[in-house]
Amino acid sequence: MSAEPDAHLEAHRYAAPMQDGPRGPLVGLRILDLTHALAGPFGSMMLADLGADVIKVEPPAGELVRFNGPFTRDDDERQFGSRFGGRNRNKRCIALDLNDDGDRELFFQLVKTADGLIENQRSGVLDRLGAGYEACRARNPRLVYAAVRGFGDPRTGESPYASWPAFDPIAQAMGGIVASTGVDEEHLLRCGPPIGDTVPGLMAAMGMLAAIHYAQRTGVGQFLDVAMVDAMMSMSSESMTSWSYTGRPQRPAGNTVDGLTPFDIYRTADGHCAIAAPTPPQWALLCELIGRPDLITDERTAHIRQRLKHRDVVDDAVGGWARARTNAEVIAVLGDAVPVGPVYGPADWVHDPHVAAREMLVAVEHPHHRPTVHVNCPIRFTQTPAGVYRRAGTLDQDGDDLRAELAARRAAAGAEAGS
């Protein structure tokens, strides 16, 4: 996982170029995005990657993380940092003050043109501004309105915690992720990537598409919401069923998995590799490949139950073999035979042939600094390829165009009414 200190400065040269425009299967849908931070922006970003026309509606001062760093060394403008830029690509941006009557009316004009709206403000914030679900539904009965909140929205279930603010660690903690993650029960960890935000965002996007499908068939929109804690409970559902069956929830076990071995992250001479061979054929093949055919018939390791009782024997054999070899040597022996994969970070992705073949990195152009590298949309289509086609916008970058578009709509509607 080591890399030259300035390798990131040249990474864009190894990434795929941006698309020339939206071509995904959601072209033709319009989504209003009143989100901030991560959960909401990530969900709307996925919709934008899939081709939807996502219009980012921000307050005049910009959303919560727009001007947060980090920034590139050569960015003198600092119109947005990496967090905002990574979550708000493929979106058009307009700044509106919803406390202002004129801007609020402009917002409602956008609502009339939209298929969906997604927001992740605290419960009641947009209602107090006169721009909540009921006000939007009055202007557009077909609108699907999606909310992501820490503990949900009273419209779908009154939680005593509805007014509590929440971020990723709270969702992971209360949703069961932390209780089953870590080395042991004395050393708990949250999952590194902020899944307490990104997974609820994905679920909101999925729910929105389902509700839009219903609205297209019936003409009836609706409100939907995803509580971040609920989403994490869904991700932890196996622990619940385990506890329900046996009285034993999933416990933190480091990189191992209860009931499976070998199924771990093993140190190598120059890094780490994941090796998983829990089935009888995989175990036998692994033993042959690492030069330990004796373990196939050894009474301590011949069957999975024995291997679980003697996990130390398994780990000594597999781990000892791996430690004597580099990642490349481990992959050369086990690849395409038993499940194996090196532990990667961003620097490793840049030169991996799978990543290149799948075009999973894309170089995003920017007018004020060098191109930066984003992870591309992971959903692939044969007829309507999705992906990144524009960087995040500066504050109100598309405001004039959107205002002109709405004015043209009003003029056309007036002409039609007068004819």
C-alpha positions as CSV (number, residue, x, y, z in Angstrom):
1,M,0.0,0.0,0.0
2,S,3.0,2.3,0.0
3,A,3.3,4.9,-2.7
4,E,5.5,7.8,-3.7
5,P,4.5,10.9,-1.6
6,D,3.4,12.8,-4.7
7,A,1.9,9.9,-6.7
8,H,-1.5,11.4,-6.3
9,L,-0.5,14.3,-8.4
10,E,-0.2,12.1,-11.4
11,A,-3.0,9.6,-10.7
12,H,-5.4,11.3,-13.2
13,R,-3.1,10.2,-16.0
14,Y,-4.1,6.6,-15.3
15,A,-7.8,7.2,-14.9
16,A,-10.6,7.1,-17.5
17,P,-11.8,10.4,-18.9
18,M,-15.2,11.8,-18.1
19,Q,-18.2,11.0,-20.3
20,D,-19.4,13.7,-22.7
21,G,-22.8,14.0,-21.0
22,P,-25.5,12.1,-19.1
23,R,-26.3,8.8,-20.8
24,G,-27.5,6.6,-17.9
25,P,-31.0,5.0,-17.7
26,L,-32.4,7.9,-15.6
27,V,-32.0,10.5,-18.3
28,G,-35.3,12.4,-18.3
29,L,-35.9,12.3,-14.6
30,R,-35.4,15.5,-12.6
31,I,-34.5,15.4,-8.9
32,L,-34.2,18.4,-6.6
33,D,-31.4,18.0,-4.1
34,L,-31.7,20.0,-0.8
35,T,-29.1,17.9,0.9
36,H,-25.9,18.6,2.9
37,A,-23.0,16.8,4.4
38,L,-22.8,13.2,3.2
39,A,-25.9,10.9,3.5
40,G,-28.2,12.9,1.2
41,P,-25.6,14.1,-1.3
42,F,-24.3,10.5,-1.7
43,G,-27.8,9.3,-2.6
44,S,-28.5,12.1,-5.0
45,M,-25.0,11.6,-6.5
46,M,-25.9,8.1,-7.4
47,L,-29.1,9.2,-9.1
48,A,-27.0,11.9,-11.0
49,D,-24.5,9.3,-12.0
50,L,-27.3,7.2,-13.5
51,G,-28.4,10.1,-15.7
52,A,-31.0,12.1,-13.7
53,D,-30.9,15.8,-13.9
54,V,-30.1,16.6,-10.3
55,I,-30.5,20.2,-9.3
56,K,-28.6,21.1,-6.1
57,V,-30.5,23.8,-4.2
58,E,-28.2,25.5,-1.7
59,P,-28.6,28.4,0.7
60,P,-26.8,31.6,-0.4
61,A,-23.8,30.8,1.9
62,G,-23.4,27.3,0.4
63,E,-24.1,24.0,2.0
64,L,-22.5,22.6,5.1
65,V,-19.3,21.2,3.6
66,R,-18.9,23.2,0.4
67,F,-15.9,25.3,1.6
68,N,-14.3,22.6,3.8
69,G,-11.0,21.2,2.8
70,P,-8.9,19.5,1.9
71,F,-8.0,21.4,-1.3
72,T,-5.4,20.7,-4.0
73,R,-2.1,22.6,-3.7
74,D,-2.8,24.6,-6.8
75,D,-6.4,25.6,-6.0
76,D,-6.3,29.4,-5.4
77,E,-10.1,29.8,-5.9
78,R,-11.2,27.2,-3.3
79,Q,-14.8,27.2,-4.5
80,F,-15.3,23.7,-3.0
81,G,-13.1,21.1,-1.3
82,S,-12.7,17.4,-1.9
83,R,-15.7,16.4,0.3
84,F,-18.2,18.6,-1.6
85,G,-16.6,17.8,-4.9
86,G,-16.7,14.1,-4.5
87,R,-20.4,14.0,-3.5
88,N,-21.8,16.6,-5.8
89,R,-20.5,15.7,-9.2
90,N,-23.0,15.6,-12.1
91,K,-25.3,18.1,-10.5
92,R,-26.4,21.6,-11.5
93,C,-26.2,24.2,-8.7
94,I,-28.5,27.0,-7.8
95,A,-28.5,29.1,-4.6
96,L,-31.9,30.1,-3.1
97,D,-32.8,31.7,0.1
98,L,-36.0,29.9,1.2
99,N,-36.6,32.6,3.8
100,D,-37.2,35.0,0.9
101,D,-40.6,34.9,-0.7
102,G,-39.3,35.4,-4.2
103,D,-36.7,32.6,-3.9
104,R,-39.2,30.3,-2.2
105,E,-41.6,30.8,-5.2
106,L,-38.8,30.1,-7.6
107,F,-38.1,26.9,-5.6
108,F,-41.8,25.9,-6.0
109,Q,-41.5,26.5,-9.7
110,L,-38.7,23.9,-9.7
111,V,-40.8,21.6,-7.6
112,K,-43.5,21.6,-10.4
113,T,-40.9,20.4,-12.9
114,A,-39.4,17.6,-10.7
115,D,-40.1,13.9,-10.4
116,G,-38.4,13.7,-7.0
117,L,-36.9,15.7,-4.1
118,I,-34.3,14.5,-1.6
119,E,-33.3,16.2,1.6
120,N,-31.5,15.3,4.8
121,Q,-32.2,18.3,7.0
122,R,-33.2,17.8,10.6
123,S,-36.8,17.0,11.1
124,G,-39.0,20.1,10.7
125,V,-36.4,22.4,9.2
126,L,-38.0,22.7,5.7
127,D,-41.5,22.7,7.2
128,R,-40.6,25.8,9.2
129,L,-39.4,27.4,6.0
130,G,-42.7,26.7,4.3
131,A,-41.0,24.3,1.9
132,G,-41.7,20.9,3.4
133,Y,-43.4,17.9,2.0
134,E,-47.0,19.1,2.2
135,A,-46.2,22.5,0.6
136,C,-44.3,20.7,-2.2
137,R,-47.1,18.2,-2.7
138,A,-49.6,21.0,-3.0
139,R,-47.7,22.2,-6.1
140,N,-46.9,18.8,-7.5
141,P,-49.0,15.8,-6.5
142,R,-46.8,13.4,-8.5
143,L,-43.7,14.5,-6.5
144,V,-41.8,11.8,-4.6
145,Y,-40.2,13.4,-1.6
146,A,-37.4,11.5,0.1
147,A,-35.9,12.4,3.5
148,V,-32.8,10.9,5.2
149,R,-32.7,11.6,8.9
150,G,-30.9,10.1,11.9
151,F,-34.1,8.7,13.5
152,G,-36.6,9.1,10.7
153,D,-39.5,11.4,10.2
154,P,-42.7,11.6,12.2
155,R,-44.8,11.2,9.0
156,T,-43.8,7.5,8.9
157,G,-43.3,6.7,12.6
158,E,-42.9,9.0,15.6
159,S,-39.6,8.4,17.2
160,P,-38.8,9.8,20.6
161,Y,-35.4,10.7,19.1
162,A,-36.8,12.4,16.0
163,S,-35.3,15.8,16.9
164,W,-31.8,14.4,17.7
165,P,-29.0,15.3,15.3
166,A,-27.0,12.3,14.0
167,F,-23.8,11.6,12.1
168,D,-22.3,8.3,10.9
169,P,-20.8,7.2,14.2
170,I,-24.2,7.5,16.0
171,A,-25.9,5.5,13.3
172,Q,-23.3,2.8,13.3
173,A,-23.3,2.6,17.1
174,M,-27.1,2.4,17.6
175,G,-27.6,0.3,14.4
176,G,-25.5,-2.6,15.6
177,I,-22.4,-2.1,13.4
178,V,-20.0,-1.2,16.2
179,A,-21.2,-4.0,18.5
180,S,-20.0,-6.5,16.0
181,T,-16.9,-4.7,14.7
182,G,-13.4,-4.7,16.3
183,V,-10.8,-7.1,17.7
184,D,-13.0,-8.1,20.7
185,E,-15.7,-6.7,22.9
186,E,-13.2,-4.5,24.8
187,H,-11.9,-3.0,21.6
188,L,-14.9,-1.9,19.5
189,L,-14.5,0.0,16.2
190,R,-16.8,1.7,13.8
191,C,-16.5,0.6,10.2
192,G,-13.9,2.8,8.5
193,P,-15.9,4.0,5.5
194,P,-18.9,6.1,6.7
195,I,-21.6,3.5,5.9
196,G,-23.8,5.2,8.5
197,D,-24.2,7.9,5.9
198,T,-23.7,6.3,2.5
199,V,-25.9,3.3,3.0
200,P,-29.0,5.3,4.1
201,G,-28.3,7.6,1.1
202,L,-28.3,4.6,-1.2
203,M,-31.5,3.2,0.4
204,A,-33.2,6.6,-0.1
205,A,-32.2,6.6,-3.8
206,M,-33.6,3.1,-4.2
207,G,-36.8,4.0,-2.4
208,M,-37.2,7.1,-4.5
209,L,-36.9,5.1,-7.8
210,A,-39.5,2.6,-6.5
211,A,-41.9,5.5,-5.6
212,I,-41.3,7.2,-8.9
213,H,-42.2,4.0,-10.7
214,Y,-45.5,3.9,-8.7
215,A,-46.1,7.6,-9.4
216,Q,-45.6,7.1,-13.2
217,R,-48.3,4.3,-13.1
218,T,-50.8,6.1,-10.8
219,G,-50.0,9.8,-10.9
220,V,-49.7,9.8,-7.1
221,G,-46.5,10.9,-5.4
222,Q,-45.6,10.2,-1.8
223,F,-43.3,10.9,1.1
224,L,-40.6,8.3,2.1
225,D,-37.9,8.5,4.6
226,V,-34.9,6.5,5.7
227,A,-33.6,6.7,9.3
228,M,-29.9,6.2,9.4
229,V,-30.2,4.0,12.5
230,D,-32.8,1.9,10.7
231,A,-30.5,1.4,7.7
232,M,-27.7,0.3,10.0
233,M,-30.0,-2.2,11.7
234,S,-30.8,-3.6,8.3
235,M,-27.1,-4.0,7.6
236,S,-26.8,-5.8,11.0
237,S,-29.8,-8.0,10.5
238,E,-27.8,-11.2,10.6
239,S,-26.8,-10.5,14.2
240,M,-30.5,-10.1,15.1
241,T,-31.5,-13.4,13.5
242,S,-28.5,-15.2,15.1
243,W,-29.5,-13.8,18.5
244,S,-33.2,-14.8,17.9
245,Y,-32.2,-18.3,17.0
246,T,-29.5,-19.0,19.6
247,G,-29.3,-16.1,22.1
248,R,-25.9,-15.2,20.7
249,P,-25.6,-12.0,18.6
250,Q,-22.6,-11.5,16.4
251,R,-19.6,-10.5,18.4
252,P,-16.5,-8.6,17.3
253,A,-13.9,-11.0,16.0
254,G,-11.3,-9.0,14.2
255,N,-10.9,-10.0,10.6
256,T,-12.3,-13.5,11.1
257,V,-15.9,-14.6,10.7
258,D,-17.7,-16.8,13.2
259,G,-18.2,-20.3,11.8
260,L,-15.7,-20.0,8.9
261,T,-12.0,-20.7,8.6
262,P,-9.7,-19.9,6.9
263,F,-11.5,-16.6,6.4
264,D,-9.1,-13.8,7.4
265,I,-6.7,-11.1,6.5
266,Y,-3.1,-12.4,6.6
267,R,0.1,-10.5,6.7
268,T,2.5,-10.9,3.8
269,A,6.1,-9.9,3.2
270,D,5.0,-6.5,1.9
271,G,1.4,-6.0,3.0
272,H,-1.7,-8.0,3.7
273,C,-4.0,-10.4,1.7
274,A,-7.4,-11.7,2.3
275,I,-7.6,-15.5,2.0
276,A,-10.9,-17.3,2.3
277,A,-11.3,-21.0,1.7
278,P,-14.0,-22.3,4.0
279,T,-15.6,-25.0,1.7
280,P,-14.1,-28.6,1.6
281,P,-13.0,-28.3,-2.1
282,Q,-11.5,-24.8,-1.5
283,W,-9.7,-26.0,1.7
284,A,-8.2,-29.0,-0.1
285,L,-7.0,-27.0,-3.0
286,L,-5.5,-24.3,-0.7
287,C,-3.6,-27.0,1.2
288,E,-2.2,-28.4,-2.0
289,L,-1.2,-24.9,-3.3
290,I,0.6,-23.9,-0.1
291,G,2.4,-27.2,0.1
292,R,0.5,-28.6,3.1
293,P,-1.5,-31.6,1.7
294,D,-1.1,-33.2,5.1
295,L,-3.8,-30.8,6.5
296,I,-6.4,-32.3,4.2
297,T,-6.5,-35.5,6.3
298,D,-5.2,-34.2,9.6
299,E,-7.9,-34.9,12.2
300,R,-7.6,-31.3,13.5
301,T,-8.3,-29.8,10.1
302,A,-10.0,-32.3,7.9
303,H,-13.5,-30.9,8.6
304,I,-14.8,-27.4,9.2
305,R,-15.9,-28.2,12.8
306,Q,-12.4,-29.4,13.6
307,R,-10.8,-26.4,11.8
308,L,-12.9,-24.1,13.9
309,K,-11.7,-25.8,17.1
310,H,-8.1,-25.6,15.9
311,R,-8.2,-22.2,14.2
312,D,-4.7,-21.6,15.5
313,V,-3.4,-24.5,13.4
314,V,-5.1,-23.2,10.3
315,D,-3.8,-19.7,10.8
316,D,-0.3,-20.8,11.6
317,A,-0.2,-22.8,8.3
318,V,-1.9,-20.3,6.1
319,G,-0.5,-17.2,7.8
320,G,3.1,-18.6,7.9
321,W,3.0,-19.4,4.2
322,A,1.7,-15.9,3.4
323,R,4.2,-14.1,5.6
324,A,7.1,-15.6,3.6
325,R,5.7,-14.2,0.3
326,T,4.9,-10.9,-1.2
327,N,1.4,-10.0,-2.2
328,A,2.3,-10.6,-5.8
329,E,3.6,-14.0,-5.0
330,V,0.5,-14.9,-3.0
331,I,-1.7,-13.8,-5.8
332,A,0.4,-15.7,-8.4
333,V,-0.2,-19.0,-6.5
334,L,-3.8,-18.6,-5.3
335,G,-5.4,-16.3,-7.8
336,D,-8.1,-18.0,-9.9
337,A,-8.0,-21.0,-7.6
338,V,-9.2,-20.0,-4.1
339,P,-10.7,-16.7,-3.0
340,V,-7.9,-14.2,-2.5
341,G,-7.3,-10.5,-2.7
342,P,-4.6,-8.0,-1.6
343,V,-5.5,-5.3,0.8
344,Y,-5.7,-2.1,-1.3
345,G,-5.8,1.6,-0.8
346,P,-6.2,4.4,-3.4
347,A,-2.6,4.2,-4.5
348,D,-3.1,0.5,-5.3
349,W,-6.2,1.1,-7.3
350,V,-4.4,3.4,-9.7
351,H,-2.3,0.6,-11.2
352,D,-4.6,-2.5,-10.8
353,P,-5.7,-4.1,-14.1
354,H,-9.2,-4.9,-12.8
355,V,-9.8,-1.2,-11.9
356,A,-8.5,-0.1,-15.3
357,A,-10.5,-2.7,-17.2
358,R,-13.7,-1.6,-15.4
359,E,-12.8,2.1,-15.7
360,M,-13.5,2.4,-12.0
361,L,-11.4,5.6,-11.7
362,V,-12.3,8.7,-13.6
363,A,-10.3,11.9,-14.1
364,V,-12.5,14.9,-13.3
365,E,-11.4,18.1,-14.9
366,H,-11.4,21.4,-13.1
367,P,-10.9,24.9,-14.3
368,H,-8.7,26.0,-11.4
369,H,-6.4,23.1,-10.7
370,R,-5.2,19.7,-12.0
371,P,-7.7,16.9,-12.6
372,T,-8.6,14.9,-9.6
373,V,-9.6,11.2,-9.5
374,H,-13.0,10.0,-8.4
375,V,-14.4,6.5,-8.0
376,N,-16.7,5.9,-11.0
377,C,-20.3,4.7,-10.8
378,P,-20.2,1.0,-10.0
379,I,-23.4,0.1,-11.7
380,R,-22.8,-0.9,-15.4
381,F,-25.3,-1.0,-18.2
382,T,-24.9,-2.3,-21.8
383,Q,-27.4,0.2,-23.4
384,T,-27.3,3.3,-21.1
385,P,-23.8,3.7,-19.7
386,A,-23.7,5.6,-16.4
387,G,-20.8,7.6,-15.1
388,V,-19.2,11.0,-14.4
389,Y,-19.6,13.7,-16.9
390,R,-19.2,17.0,-15.0
391,R,-17.5,18.2,-11.8
392,A,-19.3,19.7,-8.9
393,G,-20.5,23.2,-9.5
394,T,-19.5,26.4,-7.9
395,L,-22.1,28.1,-5.7
396,D,-25.0,29.2,-7.9
397,Q,-23.1,28.2,-11.0
398,D,-26.2,27.1,-12.9
399,G,-28.5,29.6,-11.3
400,D,-28.9,31.9,-14.3
401,D,-29.5,29.0,-16.7
402,L,-32.2,27.5,-14.4
403,R,-33.9,30.9,-13.8
404,A,-34.0,31.4,-17.6
405,E,-35.3,27.9,-18.1
406,L,-38.1,28.5,-15.6
407,A,-38.9,31.9,-17.2
408,A,-39.2,30.2,-20.6
409,R,-41.6,27.6,-19.1
410,R,-43.8,30.4,-17.7
411,A,-43.8,32.3,-21.0
412,A,-44.7,29.1,-22.9
413,A,-47.5,28.3,-20.4
414,G,-48.8,31.9,-20.7
415,A,-48.8,31.8,-24.5
416,E,-50.6,28.4,-24.4
417,A,-53.2,29.7,-22.0
418,G,-53.8,32.8,-24.2
419,S,-54.2,30.9,-27.4
